[in-house]
Amino acid sequence: MPPKNVCVIDDETSIRLSTTALVRSLGHDAHAFDSAEAYLTSEIKNSVDCIVCDVRMRGMSGTALLTQLRITGARTPFIFVSGNLTARDRLIAAEYAAAILEKPIDPDDLVALIVEVLR
């Protein structure tokens, strides 16, 4: 399988860097962003195969990003990683078919989800 474009969006530097490294270890291209706004202004957003995103971030939340993407027609697979999910977050994730992993995440679980959505 050729490398896929995976975007990692997290305002916590250590999580962003470790998740990016994990994606690259799978042979995919990882693109890191510290905010949803940075992702939305990037050129890569039009050729993304998967998004791994925190829910709670400064500025636009992950759920707001997912909602905006789905409303505009984007069907990119979306994986939430978060340590503090509300019932509303879970509802939005379910409505838009986003996967959820709760922090602290098991890297094996994240790998399995990424492999599954990139098939």
SERO-4910 file (N, C-alpha, C, O; in steps of 0.05 Angstrom, whole numbers):
BEGIN
 pado doro    nc1    nc2    nc3   cac1   cac2   cac3    cc1    cc2    cc3    oc1    oc2    oc3
  Met    A     17    -23      0      0      0      0     18     25      0     37     27     16
  Pro    A     13     44    -18     29     68    -18     24     85      7      3     82     20
  Pro    A     43    102     15     39    118     39     14    136     36      8    146     15
  Lys    A      0    139     58    -23    156     60    -16    181     76      3    182     90
  Asn    A    -32    202     72    -29    227     87    -46    227    112    -71    225    110
  Val    A    -33    228    135    -47    228    160    -41    255    174    -18    262    177
  Cys    A    -62    269    182    -58    294    197    -63    290    226    -82    278    234
  Val    A    -44    300    242    -46    298    271    -50    326    281    -34    344    277
  Ile    A    -73    331    295    -80    357    305    -82    355    336   -101    343    346
  Asp    A    -64    368    350    -64    367    379    -48    391    389    -26    396    379
  Asp    A    -58    406    408    -44    429    418    -23    422    440     -8    439    449
  Glu    A    -22    396    447     -2    387    466     22    376    450     20    356    437
  Thr    A     45    390    453     68    384    436     77    355    438     81    342    418
  Ser    A     79    344    462     89    317    465     70    296    452     80    277    440
  Ile    A     44    300    455     25    282    442     27    284    412     27    264    398
  Arg    A     28    309    402     30    313    373     55    300    362     53    287    341
  Leu    A     78    304    375    103    292    365    103    262    366    112    249    347
  Ser    A     93    251    388     94    221    390     74    209    371     79    187    360
  Thr    A     51    221    367     31    210    348     42    212    320     38    193    304
  Thr    A     55    234    313     67    237    287     88    216    282     89    204    260
  Ala    A    105    211    302    126    191    299    113    163    295    123    147    280
  Leu    A     92    158    310     78    132    307     67    128    279     70    107    267
  Val    A     55    149    268     44    147    241     66    142    221     63    126    203
  Arg    A     88    156    224    111    153    206    123    124    208    132    113    188
  Ser    A    122    113    232    133     86    235    116     65    220    125     43    215
  Leu    A     91     72    213     74     55    198     78     58    168     66     44    151
  Gly    A     96     77    160    102     81    132     85    102    119     86    105     94
  His    A     71    117    134     53    138    123     66    166    127     84    169    143
  Asp    A     56    185    112     65    213    115     48    226    137     23    226    135
  Ala    A     61    237    157     47    250    179     51    280    177     74    290    173
  His    A     30    295    181     30    324    180     19    334    207     -4    328    213
  Ala    A     35    349    222     27    357    249     17    386    249     28    404    236
  Phe    A     -4    390    265    -16    417    268    -22    421    298    -31    403    311
  Asp    A    -17    445    308    -22    451    336    -50    463    341    -57    469    364
  Ser    A    -66    465    319    -93    475    323   -110    467    298    -99    461    277
  Ala    A   -136    467    302   -154    462    280   -152    484    259   -154    479    235
  Glu    A   -148    509    268   -146    531    250   -121    528    232   -123    534    208
  Ala    A    -99    519    243    -75    515    227    -80    493    206    -71    496    183
  Tyr    A    -94    473    213   -101    452    194   -118    463    171   -113    458    148
  Leu    A   -138    479    179   -157    489    159   -144    508    139   -154    512    116
  Thr    A   -122    521    147   -108    539    128    -86    525    113    -72    538     97
  Ser    A    -82    499    117    -60    485    104    -69    476     76    -92    473     70
  Glu    A    -49    471     60    -54    461     33    -60    431     33    -73    421     15
  Ile    A    -50    417     53    -53    388     54    -82    380     59    -89    357     53
  Lys    A    -98    398     70   -126    390     78   -142    378     55   -162    364     60
  Asn    A   -135    384     31   -150    373      8   -141    346     -1   -152    334    -19
  Ser    A   -120    335     12   -110    308      4   -104    291     28    -83    277     29
  Val    A   -121    292     48   -117    278     73   -132    251     72   -155    250     63
  Asp    A   -119    230     82   -131    204     83   -142    197    110   -159    179    113
  Cys    A   -133    211    131   -142    205    159   -133    229    176   -112    241    172
  Ile    A   -150    236    196   -144    257    215   -145    245    243   -165    231    250
  Val    A   -124    249    259   -123    242    287   -123    268    302   -105    284    299
  Cys    A   -143    273    318   -147    299    330   -156    298    359   -172    281    367
  Asp    A   -145    317    375   -154    321    402   -181    334    401   -188    347    381
  Val    A   -197    331    423   -223    344    424   -220    372    436   -230    391    425
  Arg    A   -206    374    459   -203    399    473   -177    413    465   -155    403    471
  Met    A   -179    435    451   -156    450    443   -162    480    446   -185    488    447
  Arg    A   -141    496    447   -145    525    446   -158    532    419   -151    520    399
  Gly    A   -176    551    419   -189    558    394   -210    538    387   -225    529    405
  Met    A   -212    531    362   -232    512    352   -228    484    364   -205    474    364
  Ser    A   -249    472    374   -247    445    385   -247    425    362   -253    431    339
  Gly    A   -239    400    370   -239    379    350   -267    372    340   -271    366    317
  Thr    A   -287    374    358   -315    368    349   -325    390    331   -340    384    312
  Ala    A   -317    415    335   -325    437    317   -312    432    289   -324    437    269
  Leu    A   -287    424    290   -273    418    264   -287    396    249   -292    398    225
  Leu    A   -292    374    263   -306    351    250   -333    360    239   -340    353    216
  Thr    A   -348    375    254   -374    384    245   -371    401    220   -386    398    201
  Gln    A   -352    420    220   -348    437    197   -340    421    172   -350    425    150
  Leu    A   -322    401    176   -314    385    153   -337    369    142   -340    367    117
  Arg    A   -353    357    159   -375    341    149   -396    358    135   -408    350    115
  Ile    A   -402    381    146   -422    399    134   -412    408    106   -429    411     88
  Thr    A   -386    411    102   -376    419     76   -371    395     57   -361    398     35
  Gly    A   -378    371     66   -377    348     49   -353    330     52   -351    309     38
  Ala    A   -334    337     68   -310    321     72   -317    295     87   -332    296    107
  Arg    A   -308    273     77   -314    247     90   -288    233    100   -287    209    103
  Thr    A   -268    249    105   -242    239    114   -246    224    141   -258    234    159
  Pro    A   -235    199    143   -237    185    168   -224    202    191   -204    214    187
  Phe    A   -237    201    214   -230    219    236   -228    202    261   -246    187    268
  Ile    A   -206    205    275   -202    192    301   -197    212    322   -179    228    321
  Phe    A   -215    213    342   -211    231    365   -194    217    386   -197    194    392
  Val    A   -176    233    398   -161    225    422   -166    246    442   -161    270    437
  Ser    A   -175    238    466   -182    258    486   -182    246    514   -188    222    517
  Gly    A   -175    262    533   -176    253    561   -201    264    575   -205    257    598
  Asn    A   -217    280    561   -240    292    575   -263    295    555   -269    316    545
  Leu    A   -277    273    550   -300    273    532   -326    278    546   -331    266    567
  Thr    A   -343    294    535   -369    298    546   -389    281    530   -382    269    510
  Ala    A   -414    280    540   -434    265    526   -439    277    499   -444    263    479
  Arg    A   -438    304    497   -441    318    471   -419    310    452   -425    306    428
  Asp    A   -394    309    461   -372    300    444   -377    273    433   -373    268    409
  Arg    A   -386    254    450   -392    227    441   -414    226    420   -414    211    401
  Leu    A   -434    243    425   -457    245    406   -448    254    379   -456    243    358
  Ile    A   -432    275    378   -422    286    353   -404    265    339   -407    261    315
  Ala    A   -387    252    354   -370    231    342   -387    209    330   -382    199    308
  Ala    A   -408    200    344   -425    179    334   -441    189    309   -444    174    290
  Glu    A   -450    214    310   -466    224    287   -449    225    262   -459    220    240
  Tyr    A   -423    232    264   -406    235    241   -387    212    238   -367    214    223
  Ala    A   -392    189    251   -377    165    248   -347    168    253   -330    159    238
  Ala    A   -341    182    275   -313    186    283   -307    165    305   -323    159    322
  Ala    A   -282    154    304   -273    136    324   -263    152    348   -255    175    345
  Ile    A   -263    140    372   -254    154    396   -235    136    411   -240    112    415
  Leu    A   -212    148    419   -194    136    438   -190    155    461   -185    179    457
  Glu    A   -192    145    486   -189    162    509   -160    161    519   -148    140    521
  Lys    A   -150    185    526   -123    187    537   -122    177    565   -142    181    580
  Pro    A   -101    165    574    -77    159    559    -84    136    539    -96    116    547
  Ile    A    -75    139    514    -82    119    494    -60     98    494    -37    102    500
  Asp    A    -69     74    486    -51     52    482    -42     54    452    -59     54    434
  Pro    A    -16     57    447     -7     60    420    -17     38    401    -22     42    377
  Asp    A    -19     14    412    -29     -9    395    -58     -4    386    -65    -11    364
  Asp    A    -74      8    403   -102     14    396   -102     35    374   -118     33    355
  Leu    A    -85     55    376    -84     76    355    -74     64    329    -85     71    308
  Val    A    -54     48    330    -44     35    306    -66     19    292    -70     20    268
  Ala    A    -81      3    308   -102    -14    297   -124      3    283   -133     -4    262
  Leu    A   -131     26    296   -151     43    284   -141     56    258   -155     57    238
  Ile    A   -116     66    258   -105     78    234   -104     58    212   -111     64    189
  Val    A    -94     34    217    -93     13    197   -121      7    186   -124      5    162
  Glu    A   -140      5    204   -168     -1    196   -179     21    177   -191     14    157
  Val    A   -177     46    185   -189     68    169   -174     73    143   -186     84    124
  Leu    A   -149     65    141   -134     70    116   -136     47     96   -124     48     75
  Arg    A   -150     26    103   -154      3     84   -168     12     59   -173     -5     41
***
